[in-house]
Each structure stands twice: as structure tokens, then as C-alpha cells.
């Protein structure tokens, strides 16, 4: 698949529309962050379409893309899963939530003190942000986002986590320098699995 402004725009519109459906169908307020994940990731692809249109660089679209991808997602995903989880599943979900908060703090500081730069590289976009202790920060990021989903009590969320983990390995192997862009695009499409999660029947004990 070749990525370009049209591909990002198309994916963004479709995923955002599905995200709006997920939010409209949500049955419990505490499920809203997970239900809104496709909405967030669809909007993220629309922002990347603007990055293509600007020819990369370090403008507002690049900054917006980096803010969503870096400090927002490692907080949004684990806290969303934690909120939606049954009481019995929550103890094991605090670790990825804590990792997400710590990782987001580091990444937010980096974005506040140095610019994010986007570079068009053929049919992909590479993003550059100077991050200290990069292997440790990346491990915290993946544990927060993938770990929370893989540790979730709901099998549909575990499936989403497994799909995203496979996607992370593939994107890392195929597009090492453009990993952030390609994996976020993959995550946006994979987040359509959230629709099946939203449409599930909630356990009888959870209905009030």
C-alpha cells in the first residue's frame, strides 16, 4: 500500500465516521474513551493529510499529529481500558496506565521544548522528535498502549491488542524510519474492531 494525502484523507473520513457511530452507540459513560478511539485515530489521519499538504516541516499540522501520537495515545488507551474494565480486571491494568502517564510526561516535555519535524519520504512520512532514553520511552509507550489492550478482560479488546502488536512488528520491520506514521495508520484502520466491542451486550451485573 502506498500512503499519500488522498489515502490518509480517505482513511481518516471512514475511520472518523465509524468512530462517531461508536460514540453514538456507547451504552455506559465509562466506555466512552475506548468507544471514541476510532474517532481520535480517524482525526489523526486527517491531520496527517494536512501534513502531506504542507509538504512536511514543523508547522501546526505536524505539531498536532505529534501531540496526538506521542503524549495523548499512551494516556488515552490504558486509562480508557481501565475505566471500561470490570472491577476484577482493574488491578492488572494499573501498571500500563502508570507507564502511560510517565511516558506521556516525558514526551510532552520533549514536544514543549523542541520542535517535531515531518519529512516526506516517498510514500511515507517520517517524524522526528529528539527523545532521551528512546528505548526505555518506546518500551513504556508500547506497554501502555498494547499492554493495556492485551491485559483487558474483554476478548475483543485483546484481539485489537494482538492485531496492533502484529502491526507494530510489521511496521518496524518494513518502515523503521517511518514507524510512527505507518503504525498509527495501521492502528486507525484496526480500531474499527472497536465497533464490535461497542455493539457487545454488557454483562447483566453491569447494567444499572
MDAnalysis code that builds the backbone (N, CA, C; Angstrom):
import MDAnalysis as mda
import numpy as np

u = mda.Universe.empty(624, n_residues=208, atom_resindex=np.repeat(np.arange(208), 3), trajectory=True)
u.add_TopologyAttr("name", ["N", "CA", "C"] * 208)
u.add_TopologyAttr("resid", np.arange(1, 209))
u.add_TopologyAttr("resname", ["UNK", "UNK", "UNK", "UNK", "UNK", "UNK", "UNK", "UNK", "UNK", "UNK", "UNK", "UNK", "UNK", "UNK", "UNK", "UNK", "UNK", "UNK", "UNK", "UNK", "UNK", "UNK", "UNK", "UNK", "UNK", "UNK", "UNK", "UNK", "UNK", "UNK", "UNK", "UNK", "UNK", "UNK", "UNK", "UNK", "UNK", "UNK", "UNK", "UNK", "UNK", "UNK", "UNK", "UNK", "UNK", "UNK", "UNK", "UNK", "UNK", "UNK", "UNK", "UNK", "UNK", "UNK", "UNK", "UNK", "UNK", "UNK", "UNK", "UNK", "UNK", "UNK", "UNK", "UNK", "UNK", "UNK", "UNK", "UNK", "UNK", "UNK", "UNK", "UNK", "UNK", "UNK", "UNK", "UNK", "UNK", "UNK", "UNK", "UNK", "UNK", "UNK", "UNK", "UNK", "UNK", "UNK", "UNK", "UNK", "UNK", "UNK", "UNK", "UNK", "UNK", "UNK", "UNK", "UNK", "UNK", "UNK", "UNK", "UNK", "UNK", "UNK", "UNK", "UNK", "UNK", "UNK", "UNK", "UNK", "UNK", "UNK", "UNK", "UNK", "UNK", "UNK", "UNK", "UNK", "UNK", "UNK", "UNK", "UNK", "UNK", "UNK", "UNK", "UNK", "UNK", "UNK", "UNK", "UNK", "UNK", "UNK", "UNK", "UNK", "UNK", "UNK", "UNK", "UNK", "UNK", "UNK", "UNK", "UNK", "UNK", "UNK", "UNK", "UNK", "UNK", "UNK", "UNK", "UNK", "UNK", "UNK", "UNK", "UNK", "UNK", "UNK", "UNK", "UNK", "UNK", "UNK", "UNK", "UNK", "UNK", "UNK", "UNK", "UNK", "UNK", "UNK", "UNK", "UNK", "UNK", "UNK", "UNK", "UNK", "UNK", "UNK", "UNK", "UNK", "UNK", "UNK", "UNK", "UNK", "UNK", "UNK", "UNK", "UNK", "UNK", "UNK", "UNK", "UNK", "UNK", "UNK", "UNK", "UNK", "UNK", "UNK", "UNK", "UNK", "UNK", "UNK", "UNK", "UNK", "UNK", "UNK", "UNK", "UNK", "UNK", "UNK", "UNK", "UNK"])
u.atoms.positions = np.array([
    [0.845, -1.193, 0.000],
    [0.000, 0.000, 0.000],
    [0.871, 1.229, 0.000],
    [0.529, 2.221, -0.812],
    [1.241, 3.498, -0.852],
    [0.440, 4.535, -0.085],
    [1.097, 5.223, 0.839],
    [0.425, 6.273, 1.594],
    [0.636, 7.606, 0.894],
    [-0.386, 8.420, 0.905],
    [-0.318, 9.773, 0.382],
    [-1.457, 10.555, 1.015],
    [-1.598, 11.833, 0.617],
    [-2.631, 12.669, 1.216],
    [-4.024, 12.092, 0.984],
    [-4.266, 11.565, -0.216],
    [-5.584, 11.005, -0.525],
    [-5.885, 9.783, 0.321],
    [-4.894, 8.906, 0.489],
    [-5.087, 7.705, 1.306],
    [-5.375, 8.076, 2.752],
    [-4.611, 9.028, 3.294],
    [-4.843, 9.452, 4.668],
    [-6.203, 10.130, 4.819],
    [-6.567, 10.922, 3.823],
    [-7.859, 11.601, 3.874],
    [-9.004, 10.604, 3.827],
    [-8.902, 9.630, 2.937],
    [-9.946, 8.615, 2.813],
    [-10.058, 7.791, 4.091],
    [-8.915, 7.310, 4.581],
    [-8.918, 6.524, 5.815],
    [-9.450, 7.347, 6.971],
    [-9.042, 8.612, 7.017],
    [-9.491, 9.472, 8.105],
    [-10.991, 9.679, 8.110],
    [-11.563, 9.892, 6.945],
    [-13.016, 10.103, 6.852],
    [-13.767, 8.847, 7.275],
    [-13.334, 7.689, 6.753],
    [-14.022, 6.425, 7.063],
    [-13.918, 6.094, 8.544],
    [-12.700, 6.158, 9.090],
    [-12.496, 5.785, 10.489],
    [-13.189, 6.778, 11.419],
    [-13.154, 8.055, 11.087],
    [-13.844, 9.059, 11.900],
    [-15.348, 8.819, 11.904],
    [-15.897, 8.471, 10.744],
    [-17.334, 8.184, 10.671],
    [-17.695, 6.984, 11.537],
    [-16.882, 5.930, 11.482],
    [-17.127, 4.757, 12.319],
    [-16.982, 5.132, 13.794],
    [-16.014, 5.989, 14.086],
    [-15.840, 6.446, 15.462],
    [-17.054, 7.196, 15.974],
    [-17.656, 8.005, 15.116],
    [-18.869, 8.715, 15.512],
    [-20.001, 7.736, 15.816],
    [-20.092, 6.666, 15.020],
    [-21.101, 5.631, 15.268],
    [-20.824, 4.947, 16.609],
    [-19.556, 4.645, 16.883],
    [-19.198, 4.003, 18.148],
    [-19.611, 4.867, 19.334],
    [-19.322, 6.155, 19.255],
    [-19.678, 7.062, 20.345],
    [-21.197, 7.145, 20.508],
    [-21.920, 7.173, 19.394],
    [-23.376, 7.260, 19.454],
    [-23.998, 6.002, 20.051],
    [-23.345, 4.854, 19.866],
    [-23.900, 3.579, 20.321],
    [-23.456, 3.201, 21.731],
    [-22.534, 3.931, 22.297],
    [-21.993, 3.539, 23.594],
    [-23.115, 3.517, 24.639],
    [-23.084, 2.517, 25.505],
    [-24.170, 2.310, 26.465],
    [-23.819, 2.751, 27.879],
    [-22.521, 2.844, 28.182],
    [-22.102, 3.237, 29.527],
    [-21.106, 4.379, 29.393],
    [-21.233, 5.370, 30.257],
    [-20.351, 6.532, 30.175],
    [-18.889, 6.132, 30.312],
    [-18.595, 5.127, 31.128],
    [-17.205, 4.748, 31.331],
    [-16.596, 4.018, 30.130],
    [-17.432, 3.636, 29.160],
    [-16.930, 3.030, 27.925],
    [-16.559, 4.079, 26.872],
    [-16.886, 5.334, 27.144],
    [-16.737, 6.374, 26.117],
    [-15.303, 6.546, 25.608],
    [-14.254, 6.552, 26.470],
    [-12.896, 6.732, 25.929],
    [-12.493, 5.655, 24.923],
    [-12.814, 4.379, 25.211],
    [-12.490, 3.321, 24.255],
    [-13.344, 3.463, 23.004],
    [-14.638, 3.765, 23.179],
    [-15.524, 3.924, 22.030],
    [-15.068, 5.061, 21.125],
    [-14.465, 6.090, 21.713],
    [-14.024, 7.247, 20.940],
    [-12.656, 7.058, 20.303],
    [-12.009, 5.916, 20.548],
    [-10.668, 5.700, 19.991],
    [-10.642, 5.794, 18.464],
    [-11.588, 5.158, 17.732],
    [-11.570, 5.341, 16.270],
    [-11.776, 6.797, 15.858],
    [-12.565, 7.535, 16.628],
    [-12.781, 8.951, 16.330],
    [-11.473, 9.723, 16.445],
    [-10.716, 9.443, 17.506],
    [-9.426, 10.104, 17.703],
    [-8.438, 9.719, 16.611],
    [-8.352, 8.417, 16.305],
    [-7.380, 7.956, 15.312],
    [-7.775, 8.364, 13.895],
    [-9.083, 8.443, 13.631],
    [-9.523, 8.945, 12.326],
    [-9.153, 10.403, 12.151],
    [-9.375, 11.202, 13.189],
    [-8.973, 12.610, 13.135],
    [-7.465, 12.734, 12.963],
    [-6.734, 11.800, 13.571],
    [-5.277, 11.788, 13.445],
    [-4.849, 11.607, 11.988],
    [-5.551, 10.731, 11.265],
    [-5.231, 10.538, 9.849],
    [-5.580, 11.780, 9.027],
    [-6.639, 12.457, 9.397],
    [-6.983, 13.709, 8.708],
    [-5.904, 14.767, 8.938],
    [-5.358, 14.789, 10.144],
    [-4.260, 15.715, 10.427],
    [-3.049, 15.370, 9.568],
    [-2.777, 14.052, 9.401],
    [-1.626, 13.683, 8.581],
    [-1.844, 14.056, 7.115],
    [-3.092, 14.024, 6.658],
    [-3.364, 14.501, 5.298],
    [-2.940, 15.963, 5.165],
    [-3.150, 16.741, 6.228],
    [-2.708, 18.137, 6.219],
    [-1.188, 18.243, 6.236],
    [-0.522, 17.290, 6.907],
    [0.949, 17.270, 6.898],
    [1.458, 17.045, 5.476],
    [0.808, 16.111, 4.750],
    [1.160, 15.900, 3.337],
    [0.971, 17.187, 2.552],
    [-0.163, 17.845, 2.766],
    [-0.451, 19.059, 2.022],
    [0.547, 20.172, 2.280],
    [1.106, 20.190, 3.504],
    [2.083, 21.216, 3.858],
    [3.496, 20.848, 3.429],
    [3.666, 19.631, 2.897],
    [4.998, 19.193, 2.483],
    [5.903, 18.837, 3.637],
    [5.304, 18.453, 4.779],
    [6.110, 18.114, 5.953],
    [6.489, 19.350, 6.737],
    [7.693, 19.373, 7.244],
    [8.137, 20.519, 8.017],
    [7.696, 20.441, 9.462],
    [7.721, 21.589, 10.142],
    [7.396, 21.634, 11.570],
    [6.254, 22.604, 11.853],
    [5.268, 22.626, 10.963],
    [4.141, 23.524, 11.113],
    [3.097, 23.018, 12.089],
    [1.944, 23.695, 12.155],
    [0.882, 23.316, 13.099],
    [0.361, 21.896, 12.897],
    [0.241, 21.435, 11.638],
    [-0.269, 20.086, 11.390],
    [0.691, 19.040, 11.954],
    [1.991, 19.243, 11.757],
    [2.978, 18.306, 12.307],
    [2.916, 18.272, 13.826],
    [2.803, 19.455, 14.429],
    [2.723, 19.524, 15.891],
    [1.474, 18.812, 16.400],
    [0.334, 19.050, 15.743],
    [-0.914, 18.401, 16.150],
    [-0.802, 16.889, 16.023],
    [-0.198, 16.433, 14.915],
    [-0.018, 14.980, 14.723],
    [0.827, 14.395, 15.847],
    [1.930, 15.062, 16.166],
    [2.842, 14.556, 17.187],
    [2.199, 14.554, 18.568],
    [1.405, 15.563, 18.869],
    [0.747, 15.630, 20.183],
    [-0.200, 14.447, 20.364],
    [-0.987, 14.141, 19.333],
    [-1.914, 13.009, 19.437],
    [-1.143, 11.691, 19.522],
    [-0.159, 11.525, 18.657],
    [0.566, 10.248, 18.592],
    [1.418, 9.990, 19.820],
    [2.017, 11.040, 20.375],
    [3.010, 10.817, 21.425],
    [2.442, 10.936, 22.844],
    [2.111, 12.111, 23.365],
    [1.616, 12.104, 24.744],
    [0.167, 11.678, 24.918],
    [-0.676, 11.862, 23.908],
    [-2.107, 11.585, 24.107],
    [-2.413, 10.092, 24.116],
    [-1.972, 9.355, 23.090],
    [-2.341, 7.936, 22.975],
    [-1.880, 7.076, 24.152],
    [-0.643, 7.227, 24.677],
    [-0.241, 6.359, 25.793],
    [-0.988, 6.644, 27.089],
    [-1.732, 7.742, 27.140],
    [-2.598, 8.004, 28.285],
    [-4.028, 7.564, 27.974],
    [-4.491, 7.910, 26.783],
    [-5.873, 7.634, 26.382],
    [-6.194, 6.134, 26.406],
    [-5.324, 5.341, 25.796],
    [-5.626, 3.910, 25.649],
    [-5.666, 3.187, 26.996],
    [-4.602, 3.241, 27.823],
    [-4.661, 2.464, 29.068],
    [-5.705, 2.972, 30.056],
    [-5.906, 4.297, 30.131],
    [-6.929, 4.807, 31.045],
    [-8.328, 4.464, 30.538],
    [-8.510, 4.477, 29.214],
    [-9.796, 4.082, 28.651],
    [-10.115, 2.627, 28.943],
    [-9.124, 1.764, 28.758],
    [-9.324, 0.339, 29.049],
    [-9.584, 0.135, 30.535],
    [-8.856, 0.855, 31.371],
    [-9.034, 0.742, 32.818],
    [-10.446, 1.154, 33.239],
    [-10.932, 2.254, 32.703],
    [-12.275, 2.728, 33.042],
    [-13.347, 1.733, 32.618],
    [-13.170, 1.138, 31.451],
    [-14.184, 0.232, 30.909],
    [-14.138, -1.148, 31.540],
    [-13.043, -1.483, 32.223],
    [-12.842, -2.846, 32.720],
    [-13.759, -3.162, 33.893],
    [-14.062, -4.440, 34.031],
    [-14.768, -4.921, 35.218],
    [-13.849, -4.779, 36.429],
    [-14.444, -4.677, 37.601],
    [-13.661, -4.449, 38.818],
    [-12.584, -5.508, 39.022],
    [-12.903, -6.758, 38.693],
    [-11.940, -7.837, 38.905],
    [-10.723, -7.728, 37.989],
    [-10.866, -7.030, 36.851],
    [-9.770, -6.929, 35.881],
    [-8.898, -5.695, 36.106],
    [-9.348, -4.762, 36.921],
    [-8.645, -3.485, 37.038],
    [-7.274, -3.544, 37.686],
    [-7.037, -4.397, 38.703],
    [-5.704, -4.374, 39.332],
    [-4.552, -4.559, 38.352],
    [-4.691, -5.450, 37.372],
    [-3.583, -5.691, 36.446],
    [-3.444, -4.597, 35.392],
    [-4.429, -3.704, 35.314],
    [-4.393, -2.640, 34.314],
    [-3.777, -1.344, 34.837],
    [-3.491, -1.296, 36.144],
    [-2.873, -0.085, 36.685],
    [-1.437, 0.085, 36.194],
    [-0.728, -1.020, 35.955],
    [0.676, -0.923, 35.517],
    [0.794, -0.235, 34.157],
    [0.041, -0.673, 33.108],
    [0.136, 0.063, 31.849],
    [-0.362, 1.504, 31.954],
    [-1.353, 1.757, 32.820],
    [-1.820, 3.130, 32.992],
    [-0.720, 4.007, 33.582],
    [-0.001, 3.488, 34.582],
    [1.102, 4.238, 35.181],
    [2.229, 4.449, 34.180],
    [2.538, 3.412, 33.400],
    [3.576, 3.537, 32.370],
    [3.175, 4.584, 31.338],
    [1.894, 4.619, 30.989],
    [1.418, 5.602, 30.018],
    [1.551, 7.020, 30.523],
    [1.217, 7.245, 31.785],
    [1.326, 8.591, 32.355],
    [2.782, 9.047, 32.396],
    [3.690, 8.151, 32.799],
    [5.108, 8.503, 32.857],
    [5.670, 8.770, 31.463],
    [5.310, 7.909, 30.517],
    [5.785, 8.073, 29.143],
    [5.252, 9.361, 28.535],
    [3.972, 9.633, 28.754],
    [3.365, 10.850, 28.202],
    [4.015, 12.104, 28.777],
    [4.393, 12.050, 30.068],
    [5.039, 13.210, 30.682],
    [6.364, 13.525, 29.992],
    [7.145, 12.476, 29.726],
    [8.432, 12.674, 29.035],
    [8.210, 13.214, 27.624],
    [7.272, 12.613, 26.896],
    [7.029, 13.019, 25.512],
    [6.438, 14.421, 25.438],
    [5.579, 14.772, 26.381],
    [5.003, 16.122, 26.400],
    [6.102, 17.155, 26.648],
    [7.024, 16.838, 27.544],
    [8.146, 17.740, 27.804],
    [8.997, 17.919, 26.547],
    [9.257, 16.809, 25.857],
    [10.063, 16.881, 24.626],
    [9.383, 17.759, 23.583],
    [8.072, 17.612, 23.409],
    [7.363, 18.409, 22.410],
    [7.288, 19.878, 22.813],
    [7.280, 20.141, 24.111],
    [7.211, 21.522, 24.584],
    [8.541, 22.252, 24.453],
    [9.642, 21.509, 24.408],
    [10.966, 22.132, 24.413],
    [11.731, 22.008, 23.103],
    [11.205, 21.207, 22.178],
    [11.885, 21.053, 20.884],
    [10.846, 20.725, 19.814],
    [11.071, 21.177, 18.589],
    [10.038, 21.006, 17.560],
    [9.971, 19.581, 17.016],
    [8.764, 19.195, 16.625],
    [8.583, 17.950, 15.866],
    [8.703, 18.296, 14.385],
    [9.402, 17.462, 13.635],
    [9.640, 17.722, 12.213],
    [9.149, 16.529, 11.406],
    [8.392, 16.816, 10.350],
    [7.910, 15.760, 9.448],
    [8.667, 15.847, 8.132],
    [9.002, 14.682, 7.588],
    [9.723, 14.618, 6.308],
    [9.013, 13.631, 5.387],
    [8.631, 14.106, 4.214],
    [8.005, 13.228, 3.232],
    [9.084, 12.330, 2.641],
    [8.896, 11.020, 2.751],
    [9.878, 10.056, 2.260],
    [9.183, 9.112, 1.286],
    [9.078, 9.535, 0.064],
    [8.394, 8.725, -0.935],
    [6.915, 8.629, -0.619],
    [6.453, 7.421, -0.273],
    [5.043, 7.211, 0.035],
    [4.781, 7.071, 1.525],
    [5.709, 7.549, 2.343],
    [5.515, 7.551, 3.794],
    [5.978, 8.883, 4.359],
    [5.643, 9.107, 5.622],
    [6.078, 10.313, 6.315],
    [6.903, 9.896, 7.517],
    [8.071, 10.506, 7.672],
    [8.894, 10.257, 8.847],
    [8.780, 11.436, 9.796],
    [8.645, 11.158, 11.076],
    [8.548, 12.218, 12.081],
    [9.758, 12.157, 12.983],
    [10.316, 13.318, 13.263],
    [11.493, 13.381, 14.113],
    [11.255, 14.236, 15.343],
    [11.465, 13.659, 16.517],
    [11.418, 14.378, 17.792],
    [12.568, 13.858, 18.634],
    [13.369, 14.747, 19.168],
    [14.501, 14.316, 19.987],
    [13.992, 13.874, 21.354],
    [14.085, 12.570, 21.596],
    [13.582, 11.986, 22.843],
    [14.736, 11.307, 23.572],
    [15.007, 11.675, 24.830],
    [16.077, 10.994, 25.576],
    [15.644, 9.595, 25.986],
    [16.612, 8.736, 26.209],
    [16.348, 7.349, 26.646],
    [15.303, 6.687, 25.746],
    [15.510, 6.812, 24.446],
    [14.495, 6.375, 23.481],
    [14.050, 4.919, 23.656],
    [14.971, 3.953, 23.837],
    [14.495, 2.566, 24.008],
    [13.563, 2.403, 25.205],
    [13.876, 3.079, 26.307],
    [13.052, 2.982, 27.506],
    [11.693, 3.642, 27.287],
    [11.702, 4.813, 26.647],
    [10.448, 5.518, 26.374],
    [9.570, 4.709, 25.417],
    [10.185, 4.122, 24.392],
    [9.422, 3.303, 23.449],
    [8.826, 2.084, 24.140],
    [9.602, 1.466, 25.028],
    [9.082, 0.312, 25.763],
    [7.886, 0.714, 26.623],
    [7.990, 1.866, 27.286],
    [6.875, 2.353, 28.089],
    [5.660, 2.663, 27.246],
    [5.888, 3.228, 26.073],
    [4.798, 3.575, 25.149],
    [4.056, 2.316, 24.693],
    [4.806, 1.311, 24.272],
    [4.182, 0.076, 23.778],
    [3.514, -0.707, 24.905],
    [4.117, -0.686, 26.095],
    [3.476, -1.367, 27.225],
    [2.160, -0.686, 27.586],
    [2.142, 0.644, 27.510],
    [0.921, 1.384, 27.839],
    [-0.180, 1.112, 26.825],
    [0.155, 1.186, 25.541],
    [-0.871, 1.069, 24.510],
    [-1.238, -0.385, 24.217],
    [-0.233, -1.205, 23.932],
    [-0.501, -2.609, 23.619],
    [-0.774, -3.423, 24.881],
    [-0.010, -3.159, 25.937],
    [-0.162, -3.934, 27.161],
    [-1.551, -3.810, 27.759],
    [-2.092, -2.596, 27.763],
    [-3.426, -2.400, 28.321],
    [-4.465, -3.215, 27.567],
    [-4.365, -3.234, 26.249],
    [-5.324, -3.986, 25.444],
    [-5.143, -5.490, 25.625],
    [-3.895, -5.939, 25.649],
    [-3.634, -7.380, 25.782],
    [-4.004, -7.910, 27.163],
    [-4.019, -7.029, 28.161],
    [-4.378, -7.432, 29.517],
    [-5.855, -7.222, 29.819],
    [-6.591, -6.685, 28.852],
    [-8.010, -6.411, 29.074],
    [-8.790, -7.696, 29.293],
    [-9.866, -7.591, 30.036],
    [-10.703, -8.752, 30.276],
    [-11.567, -9.128, 29.092],
    [-11.889, -8.146, 28.250],
    [-12.748, -8.396, 27.100],
    [-11.933, -8.954, 25.939],
    [-12.373, -10.055, 25.362],
    [-11.611, -10.711, 24.293],
    [-11.515, -9.844, 23.046],
    [-12.493, -8.975, 22.815],
    [-12.449, -8.110, 21.623],
    [-11.324, -7.085, 21.744],
    [-11.120, -6.576, 22.945],
    [-10.014, -5.647, 23.158],
    [-8.678, -6.370, 23.101],
    [-8.643, -7.611, 23.588],
    [-7.404, -8.399, 23.457],
    [-7.091, -8.674, 21.993],
    [-8.119, -8.905, 21.194],
    [-7.907, -9.111, 19.757],
    [-7.338, -7.848, 19.122],
    [-7.895, -6.688, 19.483],
    [-7.365, -5.430, 18.959],
    [-5.900, -5.275, 19.356],
    [-5.573, -5.600, 20.607],
    [-4.186, -5.513, 21.048],
    [-3.275, -6.441, 20.269],
    [-3.741, -7.658, 20.003],
    [-2.931, -8.612, 19.239],
    [-2.713, -8.132, 17.811],
    [-3.765, -7.604, 17.183],
    [-3.652, -7.086, 15.817],
    [-2.668, -5.913, 15.779],
    [-2.755, -5.035, 16.757],
    [-1.848, -3.886, 16.794],
    [-0.413, -4.312, 17.076],
    [-0.238, -5.353, 17.879],
    [1.115, -5.848, 18.150],
    [1.747, -6.411, 16.879],
    [0.973, -7.192, 16.115],
    [1.467, -7.719, 14.843],
    [1.783, -6.559, 13.894],
    [0.903, -5.563, 13.874],
    [1.137, -4.399, 13.026],
    [2.388, -3.645, 13.419],
    [2.645, -3.545, 14.717],
    [3.854, -2.862, 15.185],
    [5.107, -3.578, 14.710],
    [5.099, -4.904, 14.787],
    [6.255, -5.677, 14.320],
    [6.465, -5.504, 12.820],
    [5.358, -5.547, 12.063],
    [5.470, -5.405, 10.610],
    [5.951, -4.015, 10.225],
    [5.387, -2.992, 10.843],
    [5.776, -1.619, 10.508],
    [7.220, -1.343, 10.906],
    [7.638, -1.923, 12.043],
    [9.027, -1.739, 12.471],
    [9.997, -2.398, 11.501],
    [9.610, -3.568, 10.992],
    [10.484, -4.288, 10.070],
    [10.530, -3.648, 8.686],
    [9.384, -3.147, 8.226],
    [9.288, -2.640, 6.859],
    [9.624, -1.155, 6.746],
    [9.278, -0.385, 7.765],
    [9.456, 1.072, 7.686],
    [10.050, 1.578, 8.987],
    [11.286, 1.208, 9.275],
    [11.900, 1.548, 10.555],
    [11.897, 3.048, 10.811],
    [12.251, 3.843, 9.812],
    [12.336, 5.288, 9.998],
    [10.969, 5.964, 9.987],
    [9.978, 5.273, 9.456],
    [8.638, 5.842, 9.376],
    [7.662, 5.064, 10.253],
    [8.197, 4.402, 11.289],
    [7.380, 3.526, 12.128],
    [6.167, 4.252, 12.706],
    [6.385, 5.451, 13.256],
    [5.290, 6.156, 13.930],
    [4.125, 6.410, 12.986],
    [4.435, 6.878, 11.783],
    [3.382, 7.191, 10.815],
    [2.649, 5.946, 10.345],
    [3.402, 4.919, 9.958],
    [2.766, 3.733, 9.393],
    [1.987, 2.958, 10.448],
    [2.525, 2.887, 11.680],
    [1.800, 2.148, 12.714],
    [0.532, 2.888, 13.135],
    [0.588, 4.210, 13.178],
    [-0.614, 4.976, 13.525],
    [-1.688, 4.800, 12.453],
    [-1.272, 4.740, 11.183],
    [-2.242, 4.493, 10.116],
    [-2.842, 3.100, 10.262],
    [-2.002, 2.120, 10.574],
    [-2.479, 0.760, 10.794],
    [-3.431, 0.712, 11.990],
    [-3.071, 1.424, 13.065],
    [-3.903, 1.440, 14.267],
    [-5.262, 2.070, 13.985],
    [-5.286, 3.097, 13.145],
    [-6.559, 3.742, 12.813],
    [-7.504, 2.754, 12.155],
    [-6.998, 2.003, 11.187],
    [-7.841, 1.024, 10.490],
    [-8.233, -0.112, 11.440],
    [-7.267, -0.583, 12.234],
    [-7.550, -1.683, 13.165],
    [-8.562, -1.274, 14.225],
    [-8.631, 0.015, 14.540],
    [-9.547, 0.472, 15.579],
    [-11.009, 0.282, 15.194],
    [-11.262, -0.060, 13.938],
    [-12.635, -0.366, 13.528],
    [-13.177, -1.572, 14.300],
    [-12.265, -2.379, 14.866],
    [-12.692, -3.501, 15.705],
    [-13.432, -3.013, 16.946],
    [-13.237, -1.764, 17.303],
    [-13.931, -1.212, 18.468],
    [-15.439, -1.214, 18.255],
    [-15.875, -1.132, 16.997],
    [-17.309, -1.143, 16.725],
    [-17.947, -2.427, 17.243],
    [-17.262, -3.560, 17.058],
    [-17.788, -4.832, 17.564],
    [-17.829, -4.819, 19.086],
    [-16.834, -4.178, 19.706],
    [-16.811, -4.075, 21.161],
    [-17.972, -3.228, 21.676],
    [-18.232, -2.115, 21.007],
    [-19.327, -1.233, 21.424],
    [-20.668, -1.939, 21.294],
    [-20.799, -2.766, 20.257],
    [-22.085, -3.424, 19.996],
    [-22.307, -4.659, 20.863],
    [-21.334, -5.007, 21.697],
    [-21.485, -6.191, 22.538],
    [-22.616, -5.958, 23.533],
    [-23.141, -7.013, 24.065],
    [-24.147, -6.920, 25.124],
    [-23.416, -6.822, 26.451],
    [-23.646, -5.781, 27.243],
    [-22.946, -5.661, 28.517],
    [-23.391, -6.735, 29.483],
    [-22.496, -7.176, 30.367],
    [-22.871, -8.180, 31.357],
    [-24.037, -7.697, 32.193],
    [-24.877, -8.645, 32.584],
    [-26.074, -8.282, 33.350],
    [-25.711, -7.511, 34.619],
    [-24.583, -7.885, 35.263],
    [-24.206, -7.234, 36.514],
    [-23.807, -5.794, 36.321],
    [-23.479, -5.413, 35.059],
    [-23.019, -4.053, 34.796],
    [-24.160, -3.119, 34.456],
    [-25.345, -3.672, 34.208],
    [-26.480, -2.852, 33.807],
    [-27.141, -2.283, 35.046],
    [-27.322, -0.972, 35.050],
    [-27.963, -0.341, 36.198],
    [-29.193, 0.412, 35.744],
])
